[in-house]
Amino acid sequence: MKNNDIHGDKKENIAIAILLILVLAVAAYNFYSLDHKLTVEEISRGGKGYVSDEVWYVSSARNILEKVFHVLPKFQGEPGASIIYVSPANITAIYDGAKLYGIRIIDTDYSKINAFYVKAPKLTDIERYVSYLKKHGVKVTDIVYGWRIPDAANINNYMNFEHPPLVKYLIALSMVVFGDYPLFWRIPSIVAGLFVILFTYLVMNNLTRNKWLSLGVSAALLLDPILRAMASIAMLDVFVALATIIAVYFASSRRYKAAVITGVLGSIVKFSVLFVMIPIAILYVREAVKHDKRFSTLIYSAIEVLLISIILFISFQVIVSLPLIMYIGFSSWFQQSITGAISWHLSIKCIGPNCPVSSTPIDWFLGVNSFVLYYFTNNRALLAETLWPAWALSLVMIAILLPAYRRHRGFAIGTLFLLGILSGYILDYVLGGKTQYSFYAVQLVPYVYIVLGFSLFDIIISRERFKQILYDWYTVLKKIWSLILDIMVISHGYEE
């Protein structure tokens, strides 16, 4: 019998592994196909290739690569360069020199920066062309090699100091390995999106030991449009989701110190990863108090996790930013990337008719005020939108099944991380960060479906568990009613 059980478990594990690989393969196809569609669409209409805030992150990645590391990206086809100059310039020299050195002027459509984009058979042709321009009255101030720069003021010097540099390093690496081309900028995001799905499976399996339910929850992430959108473009937020779920994996494994370290380490992606430290800190303190129920233990462990987090935060930020610190100096870096970045997160970024639509954290659960990532046509756009009925249902389930929080570890962990991270965004909003955007919500995707997985397929489906929850509600409501009667002095037989 035992041999049959072992053989059955082995077959089940193989089946789960095959299906999980299939889920990841479908996800990879979905992410890449959207990446390809955006690339083809943007280039076919004569655009510059960037989607939404890729303008800032891709440009800063390229600038860091060339100005900080002094490395050129891999060219896609012929070498290309964006030439930035001081206006007015000798336009005749620009075109005469192009004919002389076999330069093709590809793009002159720049209004916010004096620039034009060229291609040539060889890199040395561009270098000789620039020398010619300088000799003939064109004051060239900068050359950015690779794909054409976007049309934005001073974009050739933009480093995106308000966010840590890790993701920019990854985008820059993709430029070196695969090429500086829109399709390739997004490869790191695709990989990050796949790992979000994989770690969601691992977290769910840690909490329930039910491989089939874990597979179903991880597969459900494919249904949410916000994960597909953010895993298909070169922005930071899918990496925020990945860094967060890795920290949650350690927490779900009861490795709370590792969870603290990875949670803080995730801040080198974006500071909003630190919102995961709210639930992690609660679990860390709870673990300490379980072994020693004194109030002093609670205070000590809370101070301990706070100090550890602060020390690790500064250390990780310095380590990952060492190339930038050497480039601009420690004082300037600290002012821009630490104090300035914190101030940026707590500020209103953009308001007015020309600004993108912002949203409140609650909007993400209602499917309103979704951020437009790209317009395919005037009537058809790629939105950073959630599958809001599922998101709204997750909050409803938390409210209905709240007593399960103290009886069901999996539901409790999912609820703690969903509400804990959400409370970080709400706190940021209250403190001044009023212009939040719906693409931030991708950080919450795994926990929405973890909560739904436990609610619909592990609690409600079990009659005994659901009956116990109903009884708990009955007990609570009975106590509340008794308290109301006591406040009204009715239970004491008060008479006028």
VEXLODREN-729022 format. One record per residue (C-alpha): x, y, z; residue in three letters. Coordinates in steps of 0.1 Angstrom, whole numbers, plus 5000, padded with zeros to 4 digits. Layout:
% VEXLODREN-729022
XYZALA...
This chain:
% VEXLODREN-729022
500050005000MET502850245009LYS504550174976ASN501350254958ASN501050574977ASP504650674968ILE504050584932HIS500850784932GLY502551094948ASP505251074922LYS502751064893LYS500851354909GLU504051564913ASN505051494877ILE501551604865ALA501651924886ILE505152004873ALA504051964837ILE500952174842LEU502952444861LEU505352454832ILE502452484808LEU501052774828VAL504352944826LEU504652874789ALA501253034783VAL502153334804ALA505453374785ALA503553364752TYR501053624764ASN503653854778PHE505853834747TYR503053864722SER501954184738LEU505554304738ASP505754224701HIS502454384693LYS503454704711LEU506754714693THR505254654658VAL502454904664GLU504555184676GLU507255154649ILE504655114621SER503155444630ARG506555614630GLY506755654667GLY509855644688LYS509155294703GLY508455384739TYR505255284758VAL504155494787SER506755554814ASP509355354794GLU510355704783VAL511955754817TRP513255404827TYR514655294793VAL516355634788SER517855634823SER519055274817ALA520755374785ARG522255684801ASN523555484830ILE525055224807LEU526855484785GLU527755764810LYS528355564842VAL529655234829PHE531055364796HIS529555074777VAL527655104744LEU524554894738PRO524354624712LYS523054784680PHE519954634662GLN521154634627GLY523254934617GLU524755154644PRO522555444654GLY522955754675ALA520856054688SER522856374683ILE521956664706ILE523057014697TYR522657374706VAL520157564684SER520457744660PRO522557504640ALA523957494605ASN521257284589ILE523157274556THR526157124573ALA523956854589ILE522656734556TYR525956784536ASP527856594562GLY525356314561ALA525856274523LYS529656294527LEU529856014553TYR526955784542GLY524755894572ILE521055834570ARG519056084590ILE516155884604ILE514256104628ASP514156484631THR510856504649ASP511956664682TYR510356974697SER511356944734LYS515056874728ILE517356984700ASN518156644686ALA518056424655PHE518656054651TYR520955894625VAL522155554613LYS525355454595ALA527055144582PRO529755174608LYS530255334642LEU533255524630THR531155684603ASP529055844630ILE532155954649GLU533656124618ARG530256284610TYR530056434644VAL533656574640SER532556724607TYR529556884623LEU531657044651LYS533957194625LYS531157344605HIS529257534632GLY527057274647VAL527557274685LYS527056914694VAL526656874731THR526056504734ASP525656174715ILE523555894728VAL524255564710TYR521655294704GLY517955334698TRP516655684693ARG515955894724ILE512356004732PRO511256364728ASP511756504763ALA513756794776ALA517256694789ASN516456324785ILE520056254775ASN521156334810ASN518156184829TYR519155914855MET515855854873ASN517455914907PHE514055914925GLU514055534921HIS516855294929PRO518855174899PRO518554794900LEU515854764873VAL517655014851LYS520754794854TYR518654494842LEU517254694812ILE520754814804ALA522054454806LEU519254344781SER520554624758MET524054484759VAL523054114756VAL520054134732PHE520154484717GLY518854834723ASP515454774707TYR511954804722PRO511254424719LEU514354354740PHE513954624766TRP511054424780ARG512654084784ILE513554144821PRO509854234827SER508653914810ILE511053714832VAL509853894863ALA506253834855GLY506953454851LEU508653444885PHE505653624901VAL503453334889ILE505953074901LEU506453224935PHE502653264939THR502452884934TYR505252824960LEU503653064986VAL500252894982MET501752554985ASN503552665017ASN500252775031LEU497952485021THR500052195010ARG497452154983ASN499352144950LYS496152154928TRP494752454946LEU498252624944SER498352554907LEU494852694902GLY495653014921VAL498953074901SER497053004869ALA494353254878ALA496953534877LEU496953484839LEU493353614839LEU494253944854ASP495054204827PRO497254414849ILE499954144853LEU500054084815ARG500354454808ALA503054524834MET505054214825ALA505154324789SER506654674792ILE509854804806ALA508654964839MET509454904875LEU506254774890ASP506254404879VAL509654384897PHE507954534927VAL505554254926ALA508354004922LEU510454134951ALA507354144973THR506253784966ILE509753654973ILE509653815007ALA506253665013VAL507553325003TYR510053335032PHE507353465055ALA504953185045SER507852945052SER508053085088ARG511553215080ARG510853565093TYR514453695095LYS514953595058ALA511553775050ALA512854095067VAL516054085048ILE514454015014THR511654265020GLY514154545027VAL516354414999LEU513454464975GLY513654834982SER516554854957ILE513854794930VAL511455064943LYS510655204977PHE507055084976SER508354724981VAL508754835017LEU505054825022PHE505454445025VAL507354515057MET504154615075ILE502754255075PRO506254105078ILE506954315109ALA503654205124ILE504553835119LEU508053895132TYR506754055164VAL504053795168ARG506653515166GLU508653675194ALA505653725216VAL504553365211LYS507553255230HIS507553535256ASP504253705262LYS505654005282ARG504854355269PHE508554435270SER509154155245THR506654315221LEU508254655224ILE511754515221TYR510954295190SER509154595173ALA512254825179ILE514554545167GLU512754485134VAL512654865128LEU516354915135LEU517354615114ILE515154735085SER516655095086ILE520254965087ILE519654715059LEU517754975039PHE520655225039ILE523254955034SER521454805004PHE520755144988GLN524455234991VAL525754904977ILE523454894946VAL524055264940SER527855264943LEU528355334905PRO526055634907LEU527655754939ILE531055744922MET529555934893TYR527756224911ILE529156204947GLY527656074979PHE526056394991SER524356464958SER523256094956TRP521856094991PHE519956414985GLN518356294953GLN517955924959SER517155904996ILE515656225010THR514556354976GLY513056014967ALA511055994999ILE509756344993SER508856254958TRP506855954969HIS504956164994LEU504256444969SER501656524942ILE503356444909LYS501156584882CYS497656744882ILE495756904854GLY494256824820PRO497556714805ASN498356474832CYS497556104832PRO494655994853VAL495555914889SER493655684913SER493155604949THR494055254962PRO490355174965ILE489855254928ASP491954954919TRP489354724935PHE486554894917LEU488054914882GLY487855294879VAL490455554869ASN492755304852SER496055444838PHE496355444800VAL499655274790LEU499255294752TYR496655404727TYR496255154698PHE493555374683THR491455664697ASN488855414710ASN491155124719ARG493855144746ALA496054924768LEU495055004803LEU496654914836ALA493354774848GLU492654494872THR490054224869LEU488054424893TRP485154184900PRO487753944914ALA489454224934TRP486154354948ALA485153994957LEU488353944976SER487454235000LEU483954095003VAL485353755012MET487653905038ILE484754085054ALA482453775054ILE485153525065LEU486953755090LEU486653505119PRO488653265098ALA491653495103TYR492353335137ARG491552975127ARG492952935092HIS496653025087ARG496553035049GLY493553275049PHE495153485076ALA498453515058ILE496853605025GLY494553865042THR497454005062LEU499554065032PHE496754205010LEU495554445036LEU499054515049GLY500454625016ILE497254805007LEU497455005040SER500955115029GLY499455274998TYR496655425018ILE499155575043LEU501155715014ASP498055875001TYR497156025034VAL500656165039LEU500556345006GLY501056094977GLY497756174962LYS498756104926THR498955724927GLN498455524895TYR496555204888SER499755014876PHE500955024912TYR498254764919ALA500254484902VAL502054444936GLN498754314951LEU497754064924VAL499053744941PRO497253814974TYR493953894958VAL493953544943TYR495453374973ILE492553514994VAL490053404968LEU491553064966GLY491253005003PHE487853165005SER486152984977LEU487952654976PHE489252585011ASP486752745035ILE483352795020ILE483552455003ILE484052295038SER480752285056ARG482352245090GLU484652545086ARG481952765072PHE479552665100LYS482152755125GLN482653095109ILE478853155111LEU478853055147TYR481753285154ASP479853575138TRP476853475159TYR478953485191THR480453825182VAL477153985173LEU475653845205LYS478354005225LYS478054335206ILE474254335213TRP474854265249SER477354555251LEU474754785234ILE472154685260LEU474654745288ASP475455095274ILE471755175272MET471355025308VAL468454815295ILE469954495308SER470054635343HIS466354705344GLY466755075345TYR463455255351GLU462655625349GLU
